[in-house]
Amino acid sequence: MDPNTFLTYETAASLLRPKISLASISAEDERSWARQWTPALGHLVPGSVLDELWDCSLMRTYDAVSGSPPHHIDSRMLARNARMRLDEEDTRIETLSKHADHTTRVDTPYISFTNRPQSLQELANWRETRNRGDQWIVVVDPRVRFELRLPIIRYSEEMTNYSIEPPYRGDYWRNHYLCLWEVTPEEVVGVWDWDDLRHESNWYEEIIMPAVNRYRENRNSNQPEQGNPQPDVYAERDSSDALDDTDDELYWSDSDDSYERVCDENWAGQVMKMYEDLRLD
């Protein structure tokens, strides 16, 4: 599969199913990651990922050394292994386990997000104390991803389904979602400098969600709204601004803090629990 072309439903479906039709039941047959919504029904399925994310946004904090940053031209985000096949149960179990273990540096086909503002806020602030430099917040509209029929999975649910022992304690998995392989330009609402948000007590309700709602309205009406440019990024993207051309540098370096180091330096139980809850790599 060519990572130089944007991810489509057809590509995603082909990566979830075996190349050759087998008599046995595949991992996708047992546990579908492609069927995340049912447009034919015309309504939300209670308890589904779509139902949970319909009225909110997905957020991720990143810096100069984070993996899967939005591209500076079109905001496209690529997982460290952007076209890895996930058609076997063993592969799913192995990659989910390794993605959760922050002491390893193994490429996986997942990009982590949260829909919980408090988790995002505390993680961004903590990273700044770790000499990570400026923090940027990328915001994704899950409705667009569902319209494109691209998979989002709930991390805790998949860990339970595949009987994967959680490597960390507490509420680590709370509000933790994984986008498979990539986030396309059309899904990205915008990128904000955390320094511009942190001083607003209600930054999520007063800045992020209004921007998401404007993005949705503009996309539905096909009336572009001018964004506010930041250095090398856009605070709020034009909803019609999805570029066709891509850049050759498609694989991003990653150097996130390991959980092991956090535990070594923050031994107090309450502090450790907080970091377990916040960790999103």
C-alpha positions in Angstrom: 0.0 0.0 0.0 1.3 3.4 -1.0 1.5 5.9 1.9 1.9 8.7 -0.6 -1.8 8.6 -1.2 -4.4 9.6 1.4 -6.1 6.8 3.3 -9.5 5.8 1.9 -12.1 3.4 3.2 -11.1 0.9 0.4 -7.5 1.0 1.5 -8.5 0.7 5.2 -10.8 -2.3 4.5 -8.0 -4.0 2.5 -5.6 -3.7 5.4 -8.1 -5.2 7.8 -8.9 -8.3 5.7 -6.5 -11.0 4.4 -5.1 -10.6 0.9 -6.4 -14.0 0.0 -9.9 -15.2 1.0 -9.5 -18.0 3.6 -12.0 -20.6 4.7 -11.3 -19.7 8.4 -12.8 -16.7 10.1 -10.5 -13.7 9.9 -9.7 -11.3 12.7 -11.9 -8.7 11.0 -14.8 -11.2 11.0 -14.3 -11.8 14.7 -13.8 -8.2 15.6 -14.6 -5.6 13.0 -12.6 -2.3 13.1 -14.1 -1.1 9.8 -17.8 -1.0 10.9 -17.6 2.0 13.2 -20.9 3.5 12.1 -24.0 2.5 10.2 -25.1 5.3 7.8 -28.0 3.2 6.5 -29.7 3.3 9.8 -29.6 7.1 9.9 -29.1 7.3 13.7 -26.4 6.8 16.3 -26.0 3.4 17.9 -26.1 3.9 21.7 -22.7 3.1 23.3 -20.8 3.1 20.0 -17.6 5.0 19.4 -19.5 7.3 17.1 -22.2 8.0 19.8 -19.5 8.9 22.3 -17.6 11.3 20.0 -20.5 12.8 18.0 -20.7 16.0 20.1 -17.1 16.5 20.9 -13.6 16.6 19.3 -10.5 14.5 19.3 -7.3 16.2 20.6 -3.6 15.5 20.7 -0.7 17.4 22.1 2.6 17.3 20.3 6.0 19.0 20.2 9.2 19.0 18.2 10.0 15.4 19.2 6.6 13.8 19.1 5.5 11.2 16.6 2.8 11.7 14.1 2.7 15.5 14.0 0.4 17.2 11.5 2.2 18.1 8.3 3.1 21.7 8.0 1.5 22.1 4.6 -1.8 20.1 4.7 -2.0 18.9 8.4 -2.0 15.2 7.4 -0.9 12.9 10.2 0.7 9.6 9.7 1.2 6.8 12.2 4.7 5.5 12.6 3.7 2.5 10.5 1.2 4.0 8.2 0.2 1.0 6.1 0.7 -2.0 8.4 -1.7 -4.8 7.9 -4.1 -5.6 10.7 -5.7 -8.7 9.3 -4.4 -11.1 11.9 -5.4 -11.3 15.5 -1.8 -11.9 16.7 -0.8 -8.7 14.9 -3.5 -6.7 16.5 -2.6 -8.0 20.0 1.1 -7.3 19.5 0.7 -3.8 18.1 -1.9 -2.8 20.8 0.4 -4.1 23.5 3.5 -2.4 22.1 1.7 0.9 21.5 0.7 1.0 25.2 4.2 0.3 26.4 6.0 3.6 26.5 9.4 2.0 27.3 9.6 0.7 23.7 10.2 2.4 20.4 8.3 0.2 18.1 6.4 1.5 15.1 2.7 0.9 15.3 -0.2 1.8 13.0 -2.0 3.9 15.7 -2.3 7.6 16.6 -3.6 8.3 20.1 -6.1 11.0 20.9 -8.3 12.0 23.8 -11.7 13.7 24.0 -11.1 14.8 27.6 -9.9 18.4 27.9 -8.5 17.9 31.4 -6.2 15.0 30.3 -5.0 17.0 27.4 -4.3 20.1 29.5 -2.4 18.3 32.2 -0.3 16.4 29.8 0.6 19.5 27.8 1.6 21.4 31.0 3.6 18.4 32.2 5.5 18.0 29.0 6.6 21.6 29.1 8.3 20.9 32.5 10.2 18.0 30.8 12.1 20.3 28.5 9.9 19.3 25.6 9.5 22.9 24.4 6.4 24.5 23.0 3.3 22.3 23.0 0.8 22.4 20.1 -2.8 21.1 20.2 -4.2 19.4 17.1 -7.9 19.1 16.9 -9.7 16.5 14.8 -13.4 16.3 13.9 -14.5 12.7 14.5 -17.7 13.3 12.4 -15.6 13.8 9.3 -13.6 10.6 10.0 -16.8 8.7 10.3 -18.1 10.2 7.1 -15.0 9.0 5.4 -15.5 5.6 7.0 -12.1 5.5 8.6 -11.7 3.5 11.8 -11.5 4.9 15.3 -11.2 2.4 18.1 -11.7 2.7 21.8 -8.4 1.6 23.4 -9.8 0.2 26.6 -12.4 -1.9 24.8 -9.9 -3.5 22.5 -7.5 -4.3 25.3 -10.4 -6.0 27.1 -11.5 -7.8 24.0 -8.1 -9.2 23.2 -7.3 -10.0 26.9 -4.3 -7.7 26.9 -3.0 -7.0 30.4 -2.8 -3.2 31.0 0.8 -2.2 31.6 -0.2 0.7 33.8 -2.6 1.2 36.7 -5.5 3.6 37.3 -7.5 5.4 34.7 -4.8 5.3 32.0 -7.3 4.2 29.3 -10.0 6.7 30.1 -11.1 8.6 27.0 -8.2 7.1 25.0 -9.0 6.6 21.3 -6.9 5.3 18.4 -7.1 6.4 14.8 -5.7 3.7 12.5 -2.9 4.5 10.1 -3.4 8.2 9.5 -5.6 11.3 9.9 -6.3 12.8 6.5 -6.3 16.6 6.0 -10.0 16.8 5.7 -10.4 15.7 9.3 -8.2 18.3 10.9 -10.0 21.3 12.3 -6.8 23.2 13.2 -3.7 23.5 15.4 -3.4 25.8 18.4 -0.4 27.0 20.3 -0.9 25.7 23.9 0.4 29.0 25.2 -2.6 30.7 23.5 -5.1 28.4 25.2 -3.7 27.7 28.6 -4.6 31.2 30.0 -8.3 30.7 29.2 -10.1 28.8 31.9 -12.7 27.5 29.5 -10.5 27.1 26.5 -12.2 24.0 25.3 -15.8 25.3 25.5 -15.0 28.9 24.3 -12.3 28.3 21.7 -12.0 24.6 20.6 -15.6 23.6 20.3 -16.8 26.8 18.6 -14.1 26.3 16.0 -15.2 22.7 15.5 -18.8 23.8 15.1 -17.8 26.5 12.6 -15.8 23.9 10.7 -18.8 21.6 10.5 -21.1 24.4 9.4 -18.7 25.6 6.7 -18.1 22.1 5.5 -21.8 21.4 5.3 -22.5 24.7 3.5 -19.3 24.5 1.4 -18.6 28.2 2.4 -14.9 28.5 3.4 -14.0 30.5 6.4 -10.6 32.3 6.5 -8.3 30.7 9.1 -5.9 32.5 11.4 -2.3 31.5 10.5 0.2 30.6 13.1 3.9 30.1 12.3 4.0 27.0 10.2 0.5 25.9 11.3 -3.0 27.2 11.2 -4.9 28.0 14.3 -8.1 27.1 12.5 -8.2 25.6 9.1 -10.4 26.4 6.2 -12.9 23.6 6.0 -12.4 23.3 2.2 -8.6 23.4 2.4 -7.6 19.8 1.7 -4.6 19.9 -0.6 -4.1 17.2 -3.2 -0.3 17.2 -3.2 1.7 15.5 -0.5 5.3 15.8 0.8 7.9 13.2 0.4 8.8 13.1 4.1 6.0 10.8 5.3 7.6 9.1 8.3 8.0 11.0 11.4 10.5 10.6 14.2 9.2 9.9 17.7 10.9 10.4 21.0 8.2 10.5 23.7 8.9 10.1 27.4 8.8 6.6 28.8 6.4 5.7 31.6 9.3 4.0 33.3 11.2 7.3 33.7 8.1 9.0 35.0 7.7 6.3 37.7 11.3 6.5 38.7 11.2 10.3 39.2 7.6 10.5 40.6 7.3 7.7 43.1 4.3 9.1 45.0 1.2 7.0 44.3 -1.1 9.9 43.5 1.4 11.5 41.1 2.0 8.2 39.4 -1.7 7.6 39.0 -2.1 11.1 37.4 0.6 10.4 34.8 -1.0 7.0 34.0 -4.2 8.8 33.3 -2.6 11.4 31.1 -0.2 9.4 29.0 -1.2 9.5 25.3 1.5 8.5 22.8 
